[in-house]
Amino acid sequence: MMKKGSVTIKDIALELGISVSTVSRALADNPLVKPATRQAVKELAKKYNYRPNFTALSLRNNRTRTIGIIIPQLVHEFFSMVIRGIEDFAYSNGYNVIISSTHESYEREVIDTKALINGRVDGLLACVSKSTTNYDHFKEFAERNLPLVFFDCICDEIDSPKVVLDDFEAGYQATQHLVETGCTQIAYVGGPINLQINQDRFGGYKKALNEAGLALNESWIKHCETGDYDDGSESVRDMVAARSIDGLFAGTDMLAIGAIKTMKKAGLQIPKDVAVVGFSNWSIGTIYEPSLTTMSQPGYEMGQKAAELLIQQIDNPDKKLTDTFTLHSELIQRESTQR
């Protein structure tokens, strides 16, 4: 009688009187093994609680069945949904996940990237931090022929698959909605303009104003260092004091909520005096007063697609993928624009 928990393929092969290679193929559902043999192997493996030795398998195949994720922030609703999408796809395909958060630091990003390479991950999913302008640490993956996929904040310098949101179209839709509600003096408050996602959202804003024949007033445009609440609150103080705007498109929900707080303190009514549209569809927008009109940001779908593209490359090393996969945002109308 074999001891449960210490069973090997050799033990199963010996008890059934078959070869080790036949047991291995049976556990992998190889059709070359007779159905009756496959069933016998699986029943015995289940009986003795057999578990594959993943360390041995990885050494034999030069693979760890582990993928790395680099994200700018862990405490962020959007990234938590991205991670969930990645994990669901990865685990359902037999892969483990290692997550590193850079806290928007280039230095941390370099350290984390090298640690994941040295840890022998099979591939990397990466969202670039706000402070990153040099991408040599990511180029090392390409030099080592390790699969790499960028998502959300991407690097165009490296020829690899990317999963992005159509931020230009989303910025356009958000601003167009404000125009349709009757706004004629529309401000923009966004995150760091060095990031492509913010350039695109700002570009969509400008296109909507131009199509509507509305003025682009530089004093109504603020590019913040972060996309957080405090920046949102501070960015609109002068506009509020001058009572110069009747609409605001904010590049994140937290920027929008920070701006609304300043407006309400100054006695402005939302949306009667200023209509506001945010970006990301965080849950806080549903409980804030007034509830926030926003653009959706499909984080779970982005994570699923990014993981799919990465695992395709890992499982098919001769197949080179370089396409950019684009997701789309939807306007979610709530009280902050219901005039």
C-alpha positions in Angstrom: 0.0 0.0 0.0 1.4 3.3 -1.0 1.5 6.3 1.4 -0.9 9.1 0.4 0.7 12.4 -0.6 4.1 10.8 -1.5 3.1 9.0 -4.6 5.1 9.5 -7.8 4.4 8.5 -11.4 6.8 5.6 -11.0 4.7 4.3 -8.1 1.5 4.4 -10.2 3.3 2.8 -13.1 4.6 0.0 -10.9 1.2 -0.8 -9.3 -0.6 -0.9 -12.7 2.2 -2.7 -14.5 2.7 -0.1 -17.2 5.5 2.3 -18.2 6.1 5.7 -16.6 5.6 7.4 -20.0 2.2 5.8 -20.4 1.2 7.1 -16.9 2.4 10.6 -17.9 0.5 10.5 -21.2 -2.7 9.2 -19.4 -2.6 12.0 -16.9 -2.4 14.5 -19.8 -5.4 12.8 -21.6 -3.2 11.8 -24.5 -5.6 10.0 -27.0 -2.8 7.5 -27.8 -3.5 5.9 -24.4 -6.4 3.5 -24.3 -9.5 5.0 -22.5 -9.5 2.1 -20.0 -5.8 2.7 -19.1 -6.4 6.5 -18.8 -9.3 5.8 -16.4 -7.3 3.4 -14.3 -4.4 5.8 -14.0 -6.6 8.7 -13.0 -8.5 6.6 -10.5 -5.3 5.4 -8.8 -3.9 9.0 -8.9 -7.0 10.3 -7.2 -7.0 7.4 -4.6 -3.5 8.2 -3.5 -3.9 12.0 -3.8 -1.2 12.2 -6.4 0.1 15.7 -7.2 2.5 16.6 -10.0 6.0 17.7 -9.1 5.9 21.1 -10.7 9.5 21.9 -9.9 10.7 18.8 -11.7 8.4 19.5 -14.6 9.6 23.1 -15.0 13.2 22.0 -15.0 12.5 19.3 -17.6 10.5 21.7 -19.8 12.5 24.9 -19.0 9.2 26.4 -17.9 7.8 27.4 -14.5 4.1 27.9 -15.5 4.3 31.2 -13.7 3.6 34.6 -15.2 4.6 38.0 -13.7 2.4 41.1 -13.4 3.8 44.6 -13.0 1.2 47.3 -12.1 1.5 50.8 -10.8 -0.9 50.4 -7.8 -2.5 47.6 -5.9 -5.0 49.8 -4.0 -6.9 50.8 -7.1 -10.2 49.6 -8.2 -9.4 49.4 -11.9 -6.2 47.4 -11.3 -7.9 45.0 -8.9 -10.3 44.1 -11.7 -7.4 43.7 -14.2 -5.6 41.4 -11.8 -8.8 39.4 -11.2 -9.2 38.9 -15.0 -5.6 37.9 -15.4 -5.8 35.4 -12.5 -9.0 33.8 -13.6 -7.6 33.2 -17.1 -4.2 32.1 -15.9 -5.3 29.7 -13.2 -7.9 28.1 -15.5 -5.0 27.4 -18.0 -2.7 25.9 -15.4 -0.5 29.0 -14.7 0.4 30.7 -11.4 0.7 34.5 -11.0 3.3 36.7 -9.2 2.2 40.3 -8.7 4.5 43.3 -8.2 3.3 46.9 -7.5 5.7 49.7 -8.4 3.8 52.4 -6.6 4.3 54.6 -9.7 8.1 54.5 -9.3 10.4 53.9 -12.2 13.1 52.7 -9.8 10.8 50.1 -8.3 9.7 49.1 -11.8 13.3 48.3 -12.8 13.9 46.3 -9.6 10.7 44.4 -9.9 11.2 43.6 -13.6 14.7 42.2 -13.0 13.5 40.2 -10.0 10.8 38.5 -12.1 13.3 37.7 -14.9 15.7 36.2 -12.3 12.7 34.3 -10.8 12.3 32.6 -14.2 8.7 33.6 -15.0 7.6 32.4 -18.4 6.3 35.8 -19.4 5.3 39.3 -18.2 2.2 41.4 -18.2 3.1 45.1 -17.6 1.4 48.4 -17.1 4.0 51.2 -17.1 4.3 53.6 -14.2 3.7 57.4 -14.5 7.4 58.2 -14.0 8.8 55.8 -16.6 10.5 57.3 -19.7 13.3 54.7 -20.2 12.2 51.1 -21.2 15.5 49.2 -21.2 14.3 46.9 -18.4 11.4 45.8 -20.5 13.7 45.4 -23.6 15.6 42.7 -21.7 12.5 40.4 -22.0 12.7 40.8 -25.8 16.4 40.1 -25.8 15.8 36.9 -23.8 12.9 35.9 -26.0 10.5 36.0 -23.1 6.9 36.8 -23.9 5.8 40.3 -22.9 2.4 42.0 -23.1 1.6 45.6 -22.2 -1.8 46.8 -21.0 -3.4 50.1 -20.2 -0.3 52.3 -19.9 1.9 50.9 -22.7 5.4 51.2 -24.3 5.4 51.8 -28.0 9.1 51.4 -28.3 8.8 47.6 -27.9 7.3 45.4 -30.5 5.0 43.3 -28.4 1.2 42.7 -28.0 -0.7 45.4 -26.2 -4.2 45.7 -24.7 -5.6 49.2 -24.5 -8.7 51.2 -24.1 -9.8 53.6 -26.9 -9.1 56.6 -24.6 -9.4 59.1 -27.4 -13.0 57.9 -28.2 -13.9 57.8 -24.5 -12.7 61.4 -24.0 -14.6 62.4 -27.1 -17.8 60.7 -25.9 -17.5 62.2 -22.4 -17.1 65.8 -23.7 -19.8 65.3 -26.4 -22.2 64.3 -23.6 -21.5 67.5 -21.7 -22.2 69.5 -25.0 -25.5 67.6 -25.4 -26.5 68.6 -21.9 -26.1 72.3 -22.8 -22.6 73.0 -21.5 -20.7 75.7 -23.5 -17.7 76.4 -21.2 -16.2 72.9 -20.6 -13.0 72.4 -18.6 -10.6 69.4 -18.6 -8.8 68.0 -15.6 -6.5 65.0 -16.3 -3.5 63.0 -15.1 0.1 63.3 -16.2 0.2 64.3 -19.8 3.4 62.3 -20.5 1.2 59.1 -20.4 -0.4 58.2 -23.7 -3.8 57.4 -22.1 -4.1 61.0 -20.8 -2.9 62.4 -24.1 -5.7 60.5 -25.8 -8.4 61.5 -23.4 -7.4 65.1 -23.7 -7.3 64.7 -27.5 -10.9 63.4 -27.5 -11.9 66.4 -25.4 -10.4 68.8 -27.9 -12.0 67.1 -30.8 -15.5 67.3 -29.2 -15.1 71.0 -28.5 -13.9 71.7 -32.0 -16.8 69.9 -33.6 -19.2 71.8 -31.4 -17.6 75.1 -32.2 -16.7 75.8 -28.6 -13.6 77.7 -27.4 -10.6 75.9 -26.0 -9.6 78.0 -23.0 -6.2 77.2 -21.7 -7.2 78.4 -18.2 -9.8 75.6 -18.1 -7.2 72.9 -18.8 -5.2 71.2 -16.0 -2.7 68.4 -16.3 -2.2 67.0 -12.8 0.8 65.0 -11.4 -1.6 62.3 -10.2 -5.2 61.4 -10.9 -6.3 61.6 -7.3 -8.8 63.4 -5.1 -6.5 66.2 -3.9 -5.3 67.1 -7.4 -9.0 67.3 -8.5 -9.9 69.5 -5.6 -7.0 71.9 -6.1 -7.2 72.0 -10.0 -10.6 73.7 -10.2 -10.2 76.4 -7.4 -9.5 79.3 -9.8 -12.3 78.2 -12.2 -14.7 78.0 -9.3 -13.7 81.3 -7.9 -14.2 82.9 -11.4 -17.5 81.1 -12.0 -16.1 80.5 -15.5 -17.2 77.0 -16.4 -20.5 75.1 -16.7 -19.0 71.6 -17.5 -16.1 69.5 -16.5 -14.5 66.3 -18.0 -12.2 64.7 -15.4 -9.7 62.0 -16.5 -10.4 59.9 -13.4 -13.4 59.5 -11.1 -11.3 60.6 -8.1 -10.3 63.8 -9.9 -14.0 64.4 -10.6 -15.0 63.8 -7.0 -12.3 66.1 -5.7 -13.4 68.8 -8.1 -17.1 68.4 -7.1 -16.1 68.8 -3.5 -14.5 72.1 -4.2 -17.5 73.3 -6.2 -20.0 72.3 -3.5 -17.9 74.1 -0.9 -18.1 77.2 -3.0 -21.9 77.0 -3.2 -22.2 75.6 -6.7 -24.9 73.0 -7.5 -24.0 69.9 -9.5 -25.3 69.6 -12.2 -27.4 72.8 -12.3 -24.3 75.1 -12.3 -21.6 72.6 -13.5 -22.2 69.2 -15.1 -19.4 66.7 -14.4 -18.2 63.5 -16.1 -15.6 61.3 -14.6 -13.6 58.3 -16.0 -13.2 54.7 -14.7 -16.7 53.9 -13.1 -15.4 53.3 -9.6 -18.0 52.1 -7.1 -17.6 55.3 -5.1 -19.2 57.2 -8.0 -22.5 55.3 -7.3 -22.7 56.4 -3.7 -21.4 59.9 -3.9 -23.8 62.8 -3.9 -24.6 63.5 -6.6 -23.9 60.1 -8.2 -21.2 60.5 -10.9 -21.7 60.2 -14.6 -18.6 58.4 -15.9 -16.9 56.5 -18.7 -16.5 52.7 -18.1 -13.1 51.1 -17.9 -13.4 47.4 -18.5 -10.5 46.2 -16.3 -11.6 42.5 -16.0 -11.9 42.2 -19.8 -8.5 43.9 -20.2 -6.9 41.4 -17.8 -8.4 38.4 -19.5 -7.3 39.5 -22.9 -3.8 40.4 -21.8 -3.4 37.0 -20.1 -4.7 35.2 -23.2 -2.2 36.9 -25.4 0.7 36.2 -23.1 -0.2 32.5 -22.6 -0.6 32.1 -26.4 3.0 33.2 -26.8 4.2 31.0 -24.0 2.4 27.9 -25.4 3.4 28.7 -29.0 7.0 30.1 -28.8 7.3 30.1 -32.6 4.3 32.3 -33.0 5.2 36.0 -32.9 2.3 38.3 -31.7 2.6 42.1 -32.0 -1.0 43.2 -32.5 -2.7 45.9 -30.4 -6.1 44.8 -29.0 -8.5 47.8 -28.3 -11.4 47.7 -25.9 -14.1 50.3 -25.8 -15.7 52.5 -23.1 -19.3 53.2 -22.5 -21.0 56.3 -21.0 -22.7 55.6 -17.7 -25.2 58.4 -17.0 -25.9 59.4 -13.4 -27.0 62.5 -11.5 -24.0 64.7 -12.1 -25.1 65.5 -15.7 -28.9 65.1 -15.3 -30.1 68.7 -15.8 
